Every structure is written in structure tokens, then in C-alpha cells.
Amino acid sequence: MGKTADLTAVQKAIIDTLKQEGKTQKEISERIGCSQSAVSRHLSGKSVGRKNCGRKRCTTTRGDRTLRKIVEKGRFQTLGDLRKQWTESGVETSRATVHRRVQEMGYRCRIPQVKPLLNQKQRQKRLTWATEKQHWTVAQWSKVLFSDESKFCMSFGNQGARVWRKTGEKEMPKCLKSSVKYPQSVMVWGAMSAAGVGQLCFIKGRVDAASYQEILEPFMLPSAERLYGDEDFIFQHDLAPAHSAKTTDKWFTDHGITVLNRPANSPDLNPIENLWDIVKRKLRDARPNTLDELKAAIEASWASIRPQHCHRLIASMPSRIEAVISAKGFPTKY
């Protein structure tokens, strides 16, 4: 062992023990294999660790603070963007150094969560709705038949932009990517409850009040009968124009069905969204090549969803409500 090397905790303990036994510093150094001066420094309390080796840090604390401000100004910037702005502030460095510094600050380059872009009015409606349901029990939520439409496409393109964020910042508004609706190949209507999933309906064309009621009669009613039997249930959907039309309201009244309207742009308040995600993940593995293959893959994935999984999702509703209240109407992790 070299004279400048640090002593380990075990070596220090042995030195102390041998010293108590009356051994000389030379005997101790020979016994543990270090220099006599290292033993002397330890016994005198003057032992210090070796100084850091390697290149001198090429950026200053002040420069690092500037980089932090640049990152916070725009979380979706590339390393090239960050380096350019840092250089313009007077810090000449490489992309590798920029990457090391942002990682030292706790940022990691991640695929952003895609959440609806909510305005103040929508956030307030979400908060009001959640507050009204704050004391609902899991048993009450189990009486709700959740429904939704979802679009599926043949393309499974790249994952798009990345965002710089720290641990725990996954749901922060400035780290979210706003979702944008775009045309896709197939639109599907489905429903689920704590007892399992209902029937799927593949929708052709635009959904208006008339076509929506044509979904309810042959698909929703049989699903409700299978999942609830003769028990009463509450039907949940959002406030899309076809759902809130007067003729649709009359249809529910005529059938004696209670309706629970969900706030707009609130997928986190509808557990069926989690089931759509399951289906879409399985589609990425199946890679259907034709429209018929796509439909078959959707139906197979939907049929594989277990009732126990549905029950767990419904049981999460009280937590979802609390999350919306805590977030003051902003999107949550659900």
C-alpha cells in the first residue's frame, strides 16, 4: 500500500487494537502492510483522505445555476438547445458536459405523459364534480357502468418528444404533453363495471344522437343486463354533443336509467381509459396489418381483461377523486 493511500475502517481498527497491545508503529505498519507514517498520522489524529484526482471541473457553480434556469424555462429542449443557450450565456462546453450537468441536477430525459390541455373553466368543473363525489364509497362506484369511445390506428409510430424532469415530477403541468385528437382507422365504444367488461361496438362514421342511441340499445343494454342482472345501475358518459342531446336524454328517461355525466377532458375520472391502454399495448405486440386483423386483435385483447382487474380499477375511484381535489382540477397520475 502506498504512503498516500487512505486507510480503511478495518485497518484503522487493527491499528488501534495493536497500539493498545503495546506494539510499536513500525511493528503495526509491517503487520497491516502500510507505511509507518500512515500509522503515525492515524494515531495522532492527523490522518486525512487523499485529495480528489482527475481533471478540474470545467464549469462553475454560477454557470451551473444558469443551466438550471435554462432547463426550467423549457423542459422539452434538446441537449443541442441547452448547449446553445448555455454557450450564449458565456459557458463554452460540450454536449457531454451539458448532459452530465443536467443529470447531476436530478433531471432525466423521459417520454412525457400525454394529458388533456385543461382551461380554467374545465379545471373548475372537474374540481366541483370531484368535491360532490368526495364521500362516495367503492360500493357506490360499483353501481356505475362506465362507458367511453376510443380510436385505434394501424400505425404505431415513434414516441415523439422527450422531456427533462426529476423524480416525482411526472405529473407536473410543465412536464406534460398535451394530447391532440387526430383521425384514426377504427373507433370503438365499450363499457365496464366492477363486475367486468361489456360488449364492444365498432362505430362507422361520425357519432350523432341517433347513431349513439343505436349503440345504446343493442350494446349497452345487454352489457348492463349481463353485468348487473336485475339490479339498478348508473350509466356514466361524458358531455359529448351526442351524449347530451335532448333525444338522448329522453332515451334514458324512457328506459328508466340514471345517468352520471363526467366532466369534459377527464380520462383520469373514467377507469375504462386504463382498459383502452391495455388493449393498445397488446396491439403494439400483435402488429395487425389489415382492418379486419385490427378489429380481431381489439376484440381478443378486450375479452382477455379479467373481472378482478376491473374491480381494482373501480376501487381506485375514491383515490382518483381525492387526487383531482388535491390537484385543484389539474390532470392527475391516473
C-alpha positions as CSV (number, residue, x, y, z in Angstrom):
1,M,0.0,0.0,0.0
2,G,1.4,3.4,-0.9
3,K,2.2,6.1,1.7
4,T,-0.5,8.4,0.5
5,A,-3.3,5.8,0.3
6,D,-6.3,6.1,2.6
7,L,-6.6,3.6,5.4
8,T,-9.7,1.5,5.5
9,A,-12.0,1.4,8.6
10,V,-10.8,-2.2,9.3
11,Q,-7.1,-1.1,9.1
12,K,-7.8,1.7,11.5
13,A,-9.5,-0.6,14.0
14,I,-6.5,-3.0,13.8
15,I,-4.0,-0.1,14.4
16,D,-5.9,0.9,17.5
17,T,-6.0,-2.6,18.8
18,L,-2.3,-3.3,18.2
19,K,-1.4,0.0,19.8
20,Q,-3.3,-0.9,22.9
21,E,-1.3,-4.2,23.0
22,G,1.9,-2.2,23.1
23,K,3.1,-2.6,19.6
24,T,5.3,0.0,18.0
25,Q,4.4,2.0,15.0
26,K,6.9,0.1,12.9
27,E,5.5,-3.3,14.0
28,I,2.0,-2.1,13.3
29,S,2.9,-0.9,9.8
30,E,4.5,-4.2,9.0
31,R,1.6,-6.2,10.3
32,I,-1.1,-4.4,8.2
33,G,1.0,-3.5,5.2
34,C,1.0,0.3,5.2
35,S,3.6,3.0,5.8
36,Q,4.8,3.9,9.3
37,S,3.8,7.5,8.6
38,A,0.2,6.4,7.8
39,V,0.1,4.7,11.2
40,S,1.5,7.8,12.9
41,R,-1.0,10.1,11.2
42,H,-3.9,8.0,12.3
43,L,-2.7,7.7,15.9
44,S,-2.1,11.4,16.1
45,G,-5.5,12.3,14.6
46,K,-3.9,14.0,11.6
47,S,-4.9,11.4,9.1
48,V,-6.8,12.9,6.1
49,G,-8.1,11.3,2.9
50,R,-6.3,11.8,-0.3
51,K,-7.2,14.8,-2.4
52,N,-9.5,14.3,-5.3
53,C,-7.8,13.3,-8.5
54,G,-8.8,13.9,-12.1
55,R,-9.4,16.9,-14.2
56,K,-10.6,20.2,-12.7
57,R,-14.3,20.8,-13.1
58,C,-14.8,22.8,-16.3
59,T,-17.9,24.7,-15.2
60,T,-18.5,27.0,-12.2
61,T,-21.3,26.9,-9.6
62,R,-22.7,30.1,-11.2
63,G,-22.6,28.6,-14.6
64,D,-24.4,25.5,-13.4
65,R,-27.2,27.8,-11.9
66,T,-27.6,29.4,-15.3
67,L,-28.0,26.0,-16.9
68,R,-30.7,25.1,-14.3
69,K,-32.6,28.2,-15.2
70,I,-32.3,27.3,-18.9
71,V,-33.7,23.8,-18.3
72,E,-36.6,25.1,-16.2
73,K,-37.5,27.7,-18.9
74,G,-38.4,24.8,-21.3
75,R,-38.4,21.2,-20.3
76,F,-38.8,19.9,-23.9
77,Q,-35.5,21.3,-25.2
78,T,-32.9,19.0,-26.7
79,L,-29.3,18.8,-25.5
80,G,-28.3,20.9,-28.5
81,D,-30.8,23.6,-27.5
82,L,-29.5,23.6,-23.9
83,R,-25.9,23.8,-25.1
84,K,-26.6,26.7,-27.5
85,Q,-28.3,28.8,-24.8
86,W,-25.6,28.0,-22.2
87,T,-22.9,29.0,-24.7
88,E,-24.8,32.2,-25.4
89,S,-24.7,32.9,-21.7
90,G,-20.9,32.6,-21.7
91,V,-20.2,29.0,-20.9
92,E,-18.3,27.1,-23.6
93,T,-18.7,23.4,-23.2
94,S,-19.6,20.1,-24.9
95,R,-22.9,18.3,-25.3
96,A,-21.5,15.5,-23.0
97,T,-20.8,18.1,-20.3
98,V,-24.3,19.5,-20.6
99,H,-25.7,16.0,-20.3
100,R,-23.6,15.3,-17.1
101,R,-24.6,18.6,-15.5
102,V,-28.4,18.2,-16.0
103,Q,-28.1,14.7,-14.7
104,E,-26.2,15.9,-11.6
105,M,-29.1,18.3,-11.1
106,G,-31.5,15.4,-11.0
107,Y,-33.1,15.7,-14.4
108,R,-33.6,12.7,-16.6
109,C,-34.7,12.6,-20.3
110,R,-38.1,10.9,-20.3
111,I,-41.0,10.3,-22.6
112,P,-43.7,12.8,-21.3
113,Q,-47.1,11.8,-20.1
114,V,-49.8,12.8,-22.5
115,K,-52.6,14.6,-20.7
116,P,-55.6,16.8,-21.9
117,L,-54.9,20.5,-22.0
118,L,-57.4,22.0,-19.5
119,N,-58.5,25.6,-19.3
120,Q,-59.5,27.2,-16.1
121,K,-63.2,26.6,-16.6
122,Q,-62.7,22.9,-17.2
123,R,-60.4,22.6,-14.2
124,Q,-63.1,24.2,-12.0
125,K,-65.8,21.8,-13.3
126,R,-63.5,18.9,-12.5
127,L,-62.9,20.2,-9.1
128,T,-66.6,20.8,-8.4
129,W,-67.6,17.3,-9.7
130,A,-64.9,15.6,-7.6
131,T,-65.9,17.5,-4.5
132,E,-69.5,16.4,-5.0
133,K,-68.4,12.8,-5.2
134,Q,-65.8,13.0,-2.4
135,H,-67.7,10.8,0.0
136,W,-68.8,8.1,-2.4
137,T,-67.8,4.6,-1.4
138,V,-66.4,1.8,-3.5
139,A,-69.8,0.1,-3.2
140,Q,-71.5,3.2,-4.8
141,W,-68.9,3.4,-7.6
142,S,-69.5,-0.4,-8.2
143,K,-73.1,0.5,-9.3
144,V,-71.7,2.7,-12.1
145,L,-71.4,1.4,-15.7
146,F,-68.5,3.4,-17.2
147,S,-68.5,3.9,-20.9
148,D,-66.3,5.6,-23.5
149,E,-65.3,5.7,-27.1
150,S,-61.7,5.2,-28.2
151,K,-59.8,5.4,-31.5
152,F,-57.3,2.8,-32.7
153,C,-55.0,3.2,-35.7
154,M,-52.8,0.9,-37.8
155,S,-49.7,2.9,-37.2
156,F,-47.6,2.6,-34.1
157,G,-45.2,5.4,-34.8
158,N,-42.4,6.8,-32.7
159,Q,-42.8,8.1,-29.3
160,G,-42.1,11.7,-30.2
161,A,-40.7,14.4,-27.9
162,R,-38.8,13.9,-24.7
163,V,-38.9,16.0,-21.5
164,W,-36.3,16.8,-18.8
165,R,-37.8,16.1,-15.4
166,K,-36.8,15.0,-11.9
167,T,-38.1,12.1,-9.9
168,G,-41.6,12.9,-8.7
169,E,-42.3,15.5,-11.5
170,K,-44.1,13.1,-13.8
171,E,-47.5,14.8,-13.4
172,M,-46.2,18.4,-13.2
173,P,-48.1,20.6,-15.8
174,K,-44.8,21.8,-17.3
175,C,-43.7,18.2,-17.9
176,L,-46.9,17.1,-19.6
177,K,-47.5,16.8,-23.3
178,S,-51.0,18.0,-24.4
179,S,-52.9,15.4,-26.3
180,V,-54.3,16.3,-29.7
181,K,-57.2,14.4,-31.4
182,Y,-56.4,13.1,-34.9
183,P,-58.2,10.8,-37.4
184,Q,-57.6,7.1,-36.8
185,S,-58.7,3.9,-38.5
186,V,-61.3,2.5,-36.1
187,M,-63.4,4.0,-33.4
188,V,-64.8,1.6,-30.7
189,W,-67.4,2.1,-28.0
190,G,-67.1,0.0,-24.8
191,A,-68.3,-0.2,-21.2
192,M,-67.1,-1.7,-18.0
193,S,-68.1,-2.1,-14.3
194,A,-66.7,-3.7,-11.2
195,A,-68.0,-7.0,-12.5
196,G,-66.1,-6.9,-15.8
197,V,-66.3,-5.6,-19.4
198,G,-69.3,-5.2,-21.6
199,Q,-69.7,-5.7,-25.3
200,L,-67.7,-3.7,-27.9
201,C,-69.2,-1.8,-30.8
202,F,-67.2,-0.7,-33.8
203,I,-68.5,2.7,-34.9
204,K,-68.7,3.8,-38.5
205,G,-68.7,7.4,-39.4
206,R,-69.5,10.4,-37.1
207,V,-71.4,9.8,-33.9
208,D,-74.5,11.9,-33.6
209,A,-77.5,11.5,-31.2
210,A,-79.3,9.0,-33.5
211,S,-76.2,6.7,-34.0
212,Y,-75.4,6.9,-30.3
213,Q,-78.8,5.6,-29.4
214,E,-78.3,2.8,-31.9
215,I,-75.2,1.8,-29.8
216,L,-77.1,2.0,-26.5
217,E,-80.0,-0.2,-27.5
218,P,-78.2,-3.3,-28.8
219,F,-74.9,-3.0,-27.0
220,M,-75.2,-1.1,-23.7
221,L,-78.5,-2.7,-22.5
222,P,-77.3,-6.3,-23.0
223,S,-74.0,-5.4,-21.3
224,A,-75.8,-3.9,-18.3
225,E,-78.1,-6.9,-18.0
226,R,-75.1,-9.3,-18.0
227,L,-73.1,-7.3,-15.5
228,Y,-75.9,-6.2,-13.2
229,G,-78.8,-8.6,-13.8
230,D,-82.0,-7.1,-12.3
231,E,-80.1,-4.7,-10.1
232,D,-80.3,-0.9,-10.7
233,F,-77.2,0.8,-12.1
234,I,-76.0,4.2,-13.1
235,F,-74.8,4.9,-16.6
236,Q,-71.7,7.1,-16.9
237,H,-70.6,9.0,-20.0
238,D,-69.1,12.4,-20.9
239,L,-70.9,15.5,-22.2
240,A,-70.2,15.0,-25.9
241,P,-72.9,16.5,-28.0
242,A,-74.4,13.1,-29.0
243,H,-74.5,12.2,-25.3
244,S,-76.1,15.3,-24.0
245,A,-78.7,15.7,-26.8
246,K,-82.3,16.1,-25.8
247,T,-83.3,12.9,-27.7
248,T,-80.6,11.0,-25.9
249,D,-81.8,12.3,-22.5
250,K,-85.3,11.2,-23.4
251,W,-84.0,7.7,-24.4
252,F,-82.5,7.3,-20.9
253,T,-85.7,8.6,-19.2
254,D,-87.8,6.3,-21.2
255,H,-85.7,3.3,-20.2
256,G,-85.6,4.4,-16.5
257,I,-81.8,4.7,-16.4
258,T,-80.0,7.2,-14.1
259,V,-77.1,9.0,-15.9
260,L,-73.9,10.3,-14.4
261,N,-72.2,12.9,-16.6
262,R,-68.4,13.1,-16.5
263,P,-66.6,16.5,-16.9
264,A,-65.0,17.1,-20.3
265,N,-61.4,16.1,-20.8
266,S,-61.3,13.9,-17.7
267,P,-59.9,10.5,-18.7
268,D,-58.5,10.2,-15.2
269,L,-62.0,10.0,-13.8
270,N,-63.0,7.1,-16.1
271,P,-61.3,3.8,-15.3
272,I,-62.2,2.4,-18.7
273,E,-59.3,4.5,-20.0
274,N,-56.9,2.1,-18.3
275,L,-58.5,-0.8,-20.2
276,W,-58.1,1.0,-23.5
277,D,-54.4,1.4,-22.6
278,I,-54.1,-2.3,-22.0
279,V,-55.7,-3.0,-25.4
280,K,-53.4,-0.6,-27.2
281,R,-50.3,-2.1,-25.6
282,K,-51.3,-5.5,-26.8
283,L,-51.9,-4.1,-30.3
284,R,-48.3,-3.0,-30.4
285,D,-47.2,-6.6,-29.9
286,A,-49.8,-8.0,-32.3
287,R,-49.0,-5.5,-35.1
288,P,-52.2,-6.1,-37.2
289,N,-51.7,-5.4,-40.9
290,T,-55.3,-5.1,-42.1
291,L,-58.5,-3.5,-40.7
292,D,-60.0,-7.0,-40.0
293,E,-56.9,-8.0,-38.1
294,L,-57.0,-4.8,-36.1
295,K,-60.7,-5.4,-35.1
296,A,-59.9,-9.0,-34.2
297,A,-56.9,-8.0,-32.1
298,I,-59.0,-5.4,-30.3
299,E,-61.8,-7.9,-29.5
300,A,-59.3,-10.6,-28.4
301,S,-57.5,-8.1,-26.1
302,W,-60.8,-6.8,-24.7
303,A,-62.1,-10.3,-24.0
304,S,-58.9,-11.2,-22.1
305,I,-59.5,-8.5,-19.4
306,R,-60.3,-10.2,-16.1
307,P,-63.2,-9.0,-13.8
308,Q,-60.7,-8.8,-10.9
309,H,-58.8,-6.1,-12.8
310,C,-62.0,-4.2,-13.5
311,H,-62.8,-4.4,-9.8
312,R,-59.4,-3.0,-8.8
313,L,-59.9,0.0,-11.2
314,I,-63.4,0.8,-9.8
315,A,-61.9,0.5,-6.2
316,S,-59.5,3.3,-7.2
317,M,-62.2,5.8,-7.8
318,P,-62.1,7.4,-4.2
319,S,-58.4,7.9,-4.7
320,R,-58.9,9.4,-8.1
321,I,-61.4,11.8,-6.6
322,E,-59.0,12.8,-3.9
323,A,-56.2,13.3,-6.5
324,V,-58.3,15.7,-8.5
325,I,-59.2,17.7,-5.4
326,S,-55.6,17.8,-4.3
327,A,-54.5,18.9,-7.8
328,K,-57.2,21.6,-7.8
329,G,-58.7,20.2,-11.1
330,F,-55.4,19.7,-12.9
331,P,-54.7,16.3,-14.5
332,T,-53.6,13.6,-12.1
333,K,-51.5,10.4,-12.4
334,Y,-54.5,8.2,-13.2
